[in-house]
Structures are given as structure tokens and as C-alpha cells.
Amino acid sequence: MSVIGCDCEPKFDGLSAHYRRALWIVIIINASMFAIELVAGAFAGSKALQADALDFLGDSATYGLSLYVIGMSVKARANAALIKGISLGAMGAWVLGTTIYQVFILGMPKAEVMGAVGLLALMANLSSVLLLMRYKDGDANVRSVWLCSRNDAIGNIAVMIAAGAVWFTKTPWPDLIVAMFIAGMFFLSAIQIIRQALQERNAPEI
């Protein structure tokens, strides 16, 4: 492990065979769910599902980047985390843009498809969270992986709540509200990741 700064405790930097295996499993899970949710979101006309599918795609790419930089210098890992933070912010902006578009279209999403796929995605994300929970307090690169997985699980719970609310109210507004909630999570996590990445990149490495 690397020590970042003279007053900090050593932070887990990903140098573990178990962590690498966990990352590979999580990458496969996320890539599979991206394909499933992309198709289901288009079929159901659900912006919440499409937003969550984009999150799966982003996570697959960022987990791959996290895996690639393991064992590199603190600055290299911090730069990778910085890229992931910026990409999360970009995904949040995309979700907001498509949500605003949906407000004017006012298409009615299919609640039953949202609920079924949301349940499948939740199971996938809970599996990822369980695999990565022990590594949630690592360096910026490792922590960004945990935050992405945690956001996915919370987002899927929100999608399922939206599905029930859409079915009950017969309006698309719950779906839009949840999509905006997911966007907010993206922005908050992006800020946290970018802040930690900048601190680690600028700190002296010992």
C-alpha cells in the first residue's frame, strides 16, 4: 500500500488478488446489465431505466480503468479517479437533459417493465456491493468504485419505487423525479471523487 502525505493512514490501493477478481466479476455484471436495461428502457419508454443503463455502462468503463491503474503511482491512480469523477458529472448532466426532454414529451413509461428490470438490476448491484463493501475506504481510485456500486443499488431501489408510483398514479412524473434523483447522486459522487482525487494527486508520495 502507498502512504499519501505524512499525516495520513495507509489507504488500500487495490493491490490484492481478491480485489482484482471482485472487480472482474463486477465489470461482467455491469456490462450485462447495461445491455439488458438499455433495451428494456427503450421498450418501456422509461427515462429512469435508461439513466440506470447509462450508469451501468459508465461503471463498466470506470471499473476497467480502476483495474488498469492498480499498482501504478499515486498520481496515476488519482488521475484515473479524477477522470471517473468528471464522467459521473457528465452522466448526471445527460440524465437531466433527457429528463427535461421527457417532460415535454410526457410519454407514459411501462411500469411493469420498469419493476421487473429494476428488480433484476437491484439483485445485480447488491451482488456488486457485497463484493466491494470491504474496500469502500481505500484511495480515490478504490473509493470511486465503491461509490459507483453504492449509487447503482440506491438508484435501482428508486427505479422500483418509481415503477410502483407510475402504475398507481398513471402518470410519468414519478419516473422523471427518480431520474432527477439519480442525476443528483451522480453529481454528489462526482464532487466527492474529484475532491479526494485532487487531494491525493497534489500530496507528496512517500
ZILIN-V559900 format. One record per pair of residues at least 4 apart in sequence whose C-alpha atoms are under 8 Angstrom apart, sorted by the first residue. I is the first residue (numbers start at 1). J is the second residue. Records with the same first field share a line. If there is no record, write none. Layout:
I = J ; J
This chain:
1 = 10 ; 11 ; 12 ; 13 ; 15
2 = 10 ; 11 ; 12 ; 13 ; 74 ; 205 ; 206
3 = 8 ; 9 ; 10 ; 11 ; 205 ; 206
4 = 8 ; 9 ; 10 ; 11 ; 74 ; 200 ; 203 ; 204 ; 205 ; 206
5 = 203 ; 204 ; 205 ; 206
6 = 206
11 = 137 ; 138 ; 139
12 = 135 ; 137 ; 138 ; 139 ; 142
13 = 70 ; 71 ; 138 ; 139 ; 141 ; 142
14 = 19 ; 20 ; 70 ; 71 ; 138 ; 142
15 = 19 ; 20 ; 70 ; 71
16 = 20
17 = 21
18 = 22
19 = 23 ; 132
20 = 24 ; 67
21 = 25
22 = 26 ; 131 ; 132
23 = 27 ; 63 ; 67
24 = 28
25 = 29
26 = 30 ; 60 ; 63 ; 128
27 = 31 ; 59 ; 60 ; 63 ; 64
28 = 32 ; 60
29 = 33 ; 124 ; 128
30 = 34 ; 56 ; 57 ; 59 ; 60 ; 124
31 = 35 ; 56 ; 57 ; 60
32 = 36
33 = 37 ; 53 ; 56 ; 121 ; 124
34 = 38 ; 53 ; 54 ; 55 ; 56 ; 57
35 = 39 ; 53
36 = 40 ; 53 ; 117
37 = 41 ; 49 ; 50 ; 52 ; 53 ; 117
38 = 42 ; 49 ; 50 ; 53 ; 54
39 = 43
40 = 44 ; 49 ; 113 ; 114 ; 117
41 = 45 ; 46 ; 47 ; 48 ; 49 ; 50 ; 53 ; 114
42 = 46 ; 50
44 = 109 ; 110 ; 111 ; 113 ; 114
45 = 107 ; 108 ; 109 ; 110
46 = 50 ; 108 ; 109 ; 110 ; 114 ; 175
47 = 51 ; 95 ; 98 ; 99 ; 102 ; 175 ; 176 ; 179
48 = 52 ; 159 ; 175 ; 176 ; 178 ; 179
49 = 53 ; 114 ; 118 ; 159
50 = 54
51 = 55 ; 95 ; 179 ; 182
52 = 56 ; 152 ; 155 ; 156 ; 182
53 = 57
54 = 58 ; 91
55 = 59 ; 91 ; 152
56 = 60 ; 152
57 = 61
58 = 62 ; 87 ; 88
59 = 63 ; 145 ; 148 ; 149
60 = 64
61 = 65
62 = 66 ; 84 ; 145
63 = 67 ; 145
64 = 68
65 = 69 ; 80
66 = 70 ; 77 ; 80 ; 81 ; 141 ; 142 ; 145
69 = 76 ; 77 ; 80
70 = 77
72 = 76 ; 77
73 = 77
74 = 78 ; 200 ; 201 ; 205
75 = 79 ; 200 ; 201 ; 202
76 = 80
77 = 81 ; 140 ; 141
78 = 82 ; 140 ; 141 ; 197 ; 198 ; 200 ; 201
79 = 83 ; 197 ; 201
80 = 84 ; 141
81 = 85 ; 140 ; 141 ; 144 ; 193 ; 194 ; 197
82 = 86 ; 193 ; 194 ; 197 ; 198
83 = 87
84 = 88 ; 144 ; 190 ; 193
85 = 89 ; 144 ; 189 ; 190 ; 191 ; 192 ; 193 ; 194
86 = 90 ; 190 ; 194
87 = 91 ; 190
88 = 92 ; 186 ; 187 ; 189 ; 190
89 = 93 ; 186 ; 187 ; 190
90 = 94
91 = 95 ; 183 ; 186
92 = 96 ; 182 ; 183 ; 184 ; 185 ; 186 ; 187
93 = 97 ; 183
94 = 98
95 = 99 ; 179 ; 180 ; 182 ; 183
96 = 100 ; 179 ; 180 ; 183
97 = 101
98 = 102
99 = 103 ; 176 ; 179 ; 180
100 = 104
101 = 105
102 = 106 ; 107 ; 176
103 = 176
106 = 172
107 = 172
108 = 170 ; 171 ; 172
109 = 114 ; 166 ; 172 ; 175
110 = 114
111 = 115 ; 163 ; 164 ; 166 ; 167
112 = 116 ; 163 ; 167
113 = 117
114 = 118 ; 159 ; 160 ; 163
115 = 119 ; 159 ; 160 ; 163 ; 164
116 = 120
117 = 121
118 = 122 ; 156 ; 157 ; 159 ; 160
119 = 123 ; 156 ; 160
120 = 124
121 = 125 ; 156
122 = 126 ; 152 ; 153 ; 156 ; 157
123 = 127
124 = 128
125 = 129 ; 149 ; 150 ; 152 ; 153
126 = 130 ; 153
127 = 131
128 = 132 ; 149
129 = 133 ; 146 ; 149 ; 150 ; 153
132 = 136 ; 146
133 = 146
135 = 142 ; 143 ; 146
136 = 142 ; 143 ; 146 ; 147
137 = 142 ; 143
138 = 142 ; 143
139 = 143
140 = 144 ; 193 ; 196 ; 197 ; 200
141 = 145 ; 197
142 = 146
143 = 147 ; 193
144 = 148 ; 193
145 = 149
146 = 150
147 = 151 ; 189
148 = 152 ; 189
149 = 153
150 = 154
151 = 155 ; 185 ; 186
152 = 156
153 = 157
154 = 158
155 = 159 ; 182
156 = 160
157 = 161
158 = 162 ; 178
159 = 163 ; 175 ; 178
160 = 164
161 = 165
162 = 166 ; 174 ; 175 ; 178
163 = 167 ; 174 ; 175
164 = 168
165 = 169 ; 170 ; 174
166 = 170 ; 171 ; 172 ; 173 ; 174 ; 175
167 = 171
172 = 176
173 = 177
174 = 178
175 = 179
176 = 180
177 = 181
178 = 182
179 = 183
180 = 184
181 = 185
182 = 186
183 = 187
184 = 188
185 = 189
186 = 190
187 = 191
188 = 192
189 = 193
190 = 194
191 = 195
192 = 196
193 = 197
194 = 198
195 = 199
196 = 200
197 = 201
198 = 202
199 = 203
